[in-house]
Amino acid sequence: MQKIVPFLWFNDKAEEAANFYVSIFKNSKIDNVSRYTDAGPGPSGAVMVVEFQLEGQAFKALNGFQPASITGMPPIALFVDCENQAEVDALWDKLSQGGEKMQCGWLRDKYGFSWNIVPAGLSDVLGGPDPVKAQRAMQAMLQMEKLDIDALRRAYEGQ
């Protein structure tokens, strides 16, 4: 997996757009589709994130449903898959200097670019096999600016 991935923001057309782009470029495919649960913020069962490749370049497409705290999010951002919480903390602190911290691991840097700084293990707690646990983790994430994987794991386990 690539360390930094272009992140395309949609209100409700992420899957449609990804399928369209994949149909145009050779050597392209949909890798994964994850869906919202009852925890939201999108409707339960609606597509949340589509992971896809175009000519070997990884992309993520999000149906963001524009929460009030991140209104005006540009249609493209950068997703950073961090190895651990220390990396999340360091990148968050550096990239947010002079910028704006937002909900769910999102920030806007001092140049106006949006970043989603995400710890390893996030997909395990948000997409785990137990929907009740995953919902608790989603609810915890919706209360965070910088993501804290240990706190998300505790929420997942009900601690």
Backbone as a ProteinNet text record, in pm:
[ID]
protein_1_A
[PRIMARY]
MQKIVPFLWFNDKAEEAANFYVSIFKNSKIDNVSRYTDAGPGPSGAVMVVEFQLEGQAFKALNGFQPASITGMPPIALFVDCENQAEVDALWDKLSQGGEKMQCGWLRDKYGFSWNIVPAGLSDVLGGPDPVKAQRAMQAMLQMEKLDIDALRRAYEGQ
[TERTIARY]
84	0	88.2	44.9	118	99.6	201.3	199	102	105.3	17.9	-67.3	-198.4	-293.6	-386	-409.2	-509.9	-647.3	-717.9	-846	-950.4	-1043.2	-1145.5	-1271.9	-1325.9	-1439.2	-1566.9	-1667.5	-1798.4	-1905.5	-2023.3	-2135.4	-2202.6	-2223.6	-2288.8	-2258	-2158.3	-2129.9	-1992.6	-1933.3	-1797.8	-1789.2	-1882.8	-1876.8	-1901.3	-1997.4	-2026.2	-1904	-1840	-1722.3	-1606.2	-1581.1	-1471.2	-1494.1	-1615.9	-1647	-1625.8	-1663.4	-1643.9	-1494.9	-1413.6	-1270.8	-1204.7	-1242	-1185.2	-1220.9	-1339.4	-1382	-1301.9	-1239	-1167.4	-1021.7	-955.8	-811.8	-783.7	-686.7	-643	-573.3	-558.2	-487.4	-542.9	-674.5	-741.5	-844.5	-870.7	-964.7	-1014.8	-1129.7	-1183.2	-1120.7	-1058.7	-996.2	-1088.7	-1166.4	-1248.8	-1357.9	-1472.6	-1581.6	-1624.4	-1617.2	-1666	-1791.9	-1876.4	-2007.8	-2026.5	-2109.9	-2146.9	-2231.6	-2220	-2304.6	-2407.1	-2479.3	-2576.6	-2510.1	-2378.2	-2306.1	-2295.9	-2317.9	-2313.3	-2172.3	-2150.9	-2248.6	-2336.2	-2300.7	-2385.5	-2491.9	-2587.3	-2693.9	-2637	-2688.7	-2644.2	-2656.8	-2547.6	-2544.6	-2495.7	-2494.5	-2445.7	-2294.4	-2243.4	-2099.1	-2028.9	-1924.7	-1844.3	-1717.3	-1633.2	-1506.6	-1491.2	-1446.9	-1411.3	-1261.1	-1190.7	-1047.3	-1030.7	-956.1	-940.1	-804.3	-770.2	-642.7	-668.6	-593.6	-592.2	-448.2	-424	-288.6	-186.9	-226.8	-137.8	-132.3	-189.5	-193.1	-314.5	-292.4	-401.7	-477.7	-608.8	-697.5	-797.8	-851.7	-965.4	-1071.3	-1196.7	-1308.7	-1403.3	-1441.2	-1524.3	-1657.7	-1764.8	-1893.6	-1896	-1865.3	-1841.6	-1962.1	-2072.2	-2194.2	-2169.4	-2061.6	-2027.9	-2077.6	-2017	-2051.7	-2020.8	-2093.9	-2080.7	-1937.3	-1864.3	-1729.1	-1629.2	-1663.1	-1569.4	-1635.5	-1732.5	-1796.5	-1691.2	-1704.4	-1609.4	-1487.5	-1491.3	-1378.7	-1358.7	-1236.7	-1212.9	-1235.7	-1258.6	-1290.2	-1172.4	-1051.6	-937.1	-850.8	-804.8	-720.4	-613.5	-529.8	-426.2	-448	-450.1	-468.1	-330.8	-296.2	-167	-191.4	-142.8	-155.3	-33.2	-51.9	59.6	83.1	208.8	245.8	204	202.1	172.8	124.7	87.8	35.8	141.9	267	374.4	385	371.3	376.5	255.4	136.9	16.6	41.3	91.4	114.1	211.8	322.7	424.8	372.1	308.4	256.4	144.5	57	-54	-0.2	98.7	153.8	219.9	297.2	369.5	276.5	187.5	100.6	-6.4	-47.5	-154.5	-101.8	29.8	85.5	45.6	-23	-66.8	-188.5	-243.5	-359.7	-482	-563.1	-690.2	-708.3	-733.6	-762	-911.9	-946.7	-1087.4	-1119.1	-1238	-1291.3	-1235.6	-1226.5	-1197.6	-1062	-960.8	-827	-798.5	-889.4	-871.9	-808.6	-724.1	-668.7	-647.3	-638.4	-605.3	-473.9	-372.1	-242.1	-243.6	-134.4	-128.3	-135.4	-123.3	-133.9	-273.1	-362.6	-500.4	-527.4	-424.2	-445.8	-499.3	-589.8	-650.1	-579.7	-563.5	-496.4	-582.4	-582.4	-644.5	-531.9	-499.1	-387.3	-445.7	-416.8	-487.3	-390	-415.3	-327.9	-357.7	-254.7	-274.5	-373.5	-459.9	-558.1	-694.7	-706	-835.4	-941.3	-906.6	-1006.3	-1046.3	-959.2	-993	-1104.2	-1101.1	-1204.3	-1330.5	-1316.6	-1436.6	-1507.6	-1432.9	-1491.6	-1482.8	-1468.5	-1458.8	-1585	-1576.1	-1688.2	-1809.8	-1790.1	-1900.8	-1954.5	-2075.7	-2127.4	-2149.7	-2177.8	-2197.5	-2063.9	-1958.4	-1825.5	-1780.2	-1801.7	-1762.7	-1838.5	-1962.8	-2043.1	-1987.1	-1945.1	-1883.6	-1756.3	-1675.4	-1551.9	-1582.4	-1683.7	-1721.9	-1768.6	-1850	-1897.9	-1781.4	-1683	-1564.5	-1486.6	-1469.5	-1394.7	-1462.7	-1594.2	-1667.3	-1646.7	-1598.1	-1571.7	-1427.9	-1344.9	-1201.8	-1166.1	-1060.1	-991.4	-878.3	-762.1	-653.7	-698.3	-678	-720	-623.9	-681	-606.2	-645.9	-559.2	-593.6	-618	-544.6	-568.4	-707.5	-748.2	-882.6	-990.1	-963.1	-1058.9	-1069.7	-958.6	-962.3	-1037.3	-1016	-1091.3	-1240.9	-1276.8	-1420.2	-1473.9	-1398.8	-1439.6	-1468.7	-1381.4	-1395.8	-1494.9	-1546.4	-1643.9	-1582.3	-1457	-1386.6	-1387
-118.9	0	124.8	224.1	350.7	425.6	498.7	575.5	692.9	766.1	882.5	855.7	865.9	829.6	947.3	982.4	1085.2	1039.4	1131.6	1103.4	1192.9	1133.1	1208	1216.5	1335.9	1359.7	1378	1297.5	1305.6	1315.4	1363.6	1358.2	1222.1	1164.9	1034.2	957.6	995.6	933.3	866.3	832.5	775.8	645.6	555	426.3	443.3	524.9	551.1	610	707.3	771.6	672.5	593.3	496.5	396.5	347.4	253.9	319.7	445.1	519.6	530.5	573.9	591.2	457.6	351.5	218.6	169.2	206.6	162.2	230.3	340.2	418.2	376.4	348.2	320.3	170.5	126.1	-13.1	-37.4	-162.7	-200.2	-126.9	-122.6	-51.6	-144.1	-122.6	-210.7	-147.5	-198.6	-164.8	-264.3	-216.3	-304.2	-336.7	-237.3	-257.8	-151	-188.9	-95	-115.8	-10.9	-19.8	65	26.5	90	148.8	251.9	310.6	212.1	221.2	143	237.5	190.5	274.5	392.4	384.7	493.4	618.4	605.2	721.4	761.6	882.7	989.5	972.8	881.1	854.6	752.1	733.3	635.4	493.2	415.5	277.9	200.4	133.3	55.2	131.8	264.6	345.5	330.1	344	335	446.6	409	506.6	536.1	434.3	453.2	345.1	387.8	296.3	310.3	199.2	196.8	137.2	208.1	161.2	201	141.4	170.4	210	307.9	348.9	337.9	245.1	222.8	205.6	135.2	106.8	213.5	330.4	438.3	415.7	407.3	388.7	519.3	507.2	619.2	572.1	667.7	643.7	746.6	702	791.9	780.3	893.4	898.4	964.4	903.1	971.1	1039.6	1169.1	1240.5	1296	1316.9	1369.5	1496.4	1569.4	1703.5	1739.7	1684.2	1730.8	1879.8	1946.4	2091.8	2133.8	2050.1	2088	2087.7	2026.5	2025.3	2072	2159.2	2216.2	2287.1	2276.1	2340.3	2255.9	2127.3	2038.4	2033.2	2052	2045.7	1903.3	1888	1755.8	1658.5	1706.6	1615.2	1652	1548.5	1565.7	1456.8	1451.2	1349.1	1264.5	1133.4	1036.1	982.4	982.7	930.8	814	696.9	574.2	563.6	591	593.9	457.3	429.4	300.5	288.6	401.6	395.5	532.7	538.2	662.3	771.5	734.4	835.1	906.6	832.5	894.8	985.1	939.8	1024.1	1154.8	1143.9	1262.6	1360	1307.8	1393.8	1462.7	1386.8	1446.6	1545.5	1510.9	1598.5	1732.4	1725.9	1849	1935.8	1874.8	1951.3	2005.7	1921.7	1965.1	2064.6	2057.9	2148.8	2284.7	2300.5	2429.7	2537.4	2640.1	2749.4	2715	2595.2	2550.6	2535.3	2438.6	2417	2268.8	2235.6	2098	2074.7	1956.9	1924.3	1787.5	1743.9	1619.1	1496.7	1385	1252.4	1241.9	1308.7	1297.7	1387	1478.3	1571.1	1700.3	1758.1	1890.5	1960.9	2091	2172	2241.8	2224	2284.7	2434.6	2501.2	2647	2691.1	2595.7	2628.4	2598.6	2547.6	2520	2378.6	2291.2	2152.7	2070.9	1979.2	1893.9	1759.3	1709.9	1583.1	1501.9	1368.7	1277.3	1190.9	1211	1142.2	1026.4	903.2	785.8	681.5	632.4	530.1	391.2	307.4	165.6	108.6	21.7	-41	24.4	140.2	208.6	123.6	65	-15.6	-139.2	-188.2	-303.4	-270.9	-149.2	-114.7	-59.5	9	62	-44	-141.7	-243.8	-382.7	-388.7	-518	-601.3	-730	-821.1	-797.3	-731.8	-706	-565.5	-551.9	-418.5	-328.3	-384.7	-303.1	-241	-321.5	-270.5	-165.8	-194.3	-99.8	31.8	24.9	146.1	228.4	161.6	234.7	304.8	237.2	298	417	405.3	516.3	635.4	610.3	719.3	789.6	712.2	771.9	855.1	802.8	875.5	1007.9	1008.5	1131.4	1241.8	1206.3	1304.7	1355.6	1297.8	1330.4	1427.6	1502.3	1572.1	1478.3	1485	1390.4	1251.8	1151.6	1016.1	953.3	884.8	815.6	668.4	584.2	444.7	369.5	401.6	332	364.5	490	528.7	463.4	451.8	386.8	237.9	175	32.8	12.8	105	95.7	111	205.3	224.2	98.2	40.3	-81.2	-192.8	-204.6	-309.4	-271	-149.6	-106.7	-68	-24.7	13.5	163.1
0	0	0	-71.4	-75.7	55.5	94.3	219.2	211.2	99.8	80.7	-42	-24.2	-129.2	-156.8	-283	-313.3	-263.7	-200.9	-136.4	-201.9	-273.4	-346.7	-262.2	-247.2	-157.8	-239.6	-207.8	-272.1	-164.4	-200.3	-106.8	-111.2	-232	-238.7	-367.4	-442.4	-571.6	-577.2	-463.3	-461.8	-540.4	-518.6	-587.5	-737.4	-772.5	-913.7	-983.5	-919.3	-978.6	-991.5	-886.5	-891.7	-1004.2	-1017.2	-1126.3	-1262.2	-1274.5	-1399.1	-1432.1	-1334.6	-1359.9	-1394.6	-1321.9	-1346.2	-1486.7	-1534.9	-1668.8	-1780.7	-1750.3	-1851.6	-1865.7	-1753	-1753.9	-1748.8	-1832.9	-1828.1	-1694.5	-1658.6	-1535.2	-1414.5	-1405.7	-1296.4	-1232.9	-1103.6	-1035	-905.9	-860.4	-728.7	-631.3	-524.8	-425.9	-309.5	-264.9	-146.1	-140.1	-88.2	-61.9	82.5	164.4	302.4	314.3	409.1	422.4	561.6	568.8	697.1	776.4	907.2	998.2	1059.6	1156.8	1226.7	1297	1317.2	1384.8	1298.7	1166.2	1078.1	1043.5	999.3	982.2	859.2	769.5	653.4	687.4	598.4	621.6	633	725.2	744.4	613.1	576.4	453.3	331.9	339.5	227.4	214.4	93.8	70.9	147.8	224	295.8	215	192.7	122.1	15	-102.6	-210.4	-231.4	-221	-248.2	-387.8	-473.1	-609.5	-664	-778.2	-844.5	-988.5	-1033.4	-1174	-1221.2	-1311	-1362.8	-1249.5	-1144.6	-1032.7	-924.8	-948.6	-848.9	-759.1	-629	-533.3	-512.5	-497.3	-465	-360.7	-287.1	-198.9	-234.8	-236.7	-261.7	-143.1	-86.1	34	4	50.9	57.6	193.4	195.1	319.7	389.6	321	380.9	460.9	428.7	477.8	617.4	724.3	858.3	872.2	957.4	973.3	1005.2	1078.9	1120.7	1005.5	892.6	780.9	651.7	664.6	547.6	462.5	333.6	244	214.9	252.4	223.9	72.6	25.5	-118.9	-169.8	-299.7	-352	-358.4	-331.5	-326.5	-206.4	-138.4	-20.8	-27	74.3	81.8	206.3	188.1	295.5	331.9	461.6	505.8	600	559.7	637.2	728	856.6	951.8	1015	1045.4	1104	1249.7	1323.1	1466.5	1515.2	1641.4	1698	1703	1726.2	1729.7	1595.1	1486.4	1354.2	1332.2	1376.1	1368.2	1441.2	1564.9	1647.7	1581.7	1530.2	1469.4	1343.7	1254.6	1131.4	1161.8	1255.5	1293.8	1343.4	1433.2	1490.3	1382.9	1295.1	1193.1	1085.3	1033	923.1	966.9	1092.9	1138.1	1183.8	1196.9	1237.8	1138.4	1187.3	1101.6	1017.9	1038.6	962	1050.8	1017.6	1087.9	1117.6	1244.6	1285.3	1273.4	1221	1199.8	1259.7	1241.5	1296.2	1222.6	1295.1	1237.3	1169.8	1223	1168	1049.6	1020.9	908.6	957.3	873.1	899.2	766.7	774.4	658	692.6	607.1	636.2	606.1	637.2	620.8	475.4	382.2	240	184.2	271.8	231.3	185.8	188.1	147.6	263.9	233.4	335.6	340.9	463.7	490.3	585.2	568.2	663.5	718.6	845.9	910.7	991.6	948	998.8	1053.8	1176.5	1234.5	1180.9	1176.8	1145.1	1245.9	1198.7	1286.7	1283.7	1219.2	1216.7	1147.1	1034	961.6	1041.7	1129.2	1212.8	1312.6	1368.3	1466.6	1401.6	1288.9	1222.8	1139.4	1091.2	1006.2	1066.1	1199	1265.4	1247.6	1278.7	1254.4	1344.3	1457.7	1550.1	1525.8	1470.5	1436.8	1558.3	1672.7	1793.6	1835.2	1831.8	1866.3	1764.6	1635.6	1530.4	1546.5	1585.7	1606.3	1722	1829.6	1941.7	1896.3	1814.8	1764.6	1674.7	1589.1	1500.8	1582.8	1683.8	1769.3	1838.7	1884.1	1947.7	1846.9	1725.5	1622.9	1588.3	1584.8	1550.8	1654.6	1772.5	1877.5	1876.5	1791.9	1791	1679.3	1701.5	1593.2	1550	1618.7	1589.2	1635	1550.6	1585	1685.3	1782.8	1887.5	1880.3	1824.9	1801.4	1931.4	2037.2	2164.5	2218.5	2211.2	2256.5	2169	2040	1950.7	1980.7	2012.3	2050.2	2181.6	2277.4	2404.3	2379.6	2293.8	2261.4	2194.4	2104.9	2035	2135.5	2235.3	2337.2	2447.1	2444.2	2545.2	2677.3	2673.7	2796.3	2818.4
[MASK]
+++++++++++++++++++++++++++++++++++++++++++++++++++++++++++++++++++++++++++++++++++++++++++++++++++++++++++++++++++++++++++++++++++++++++++++++++++++++++++++++

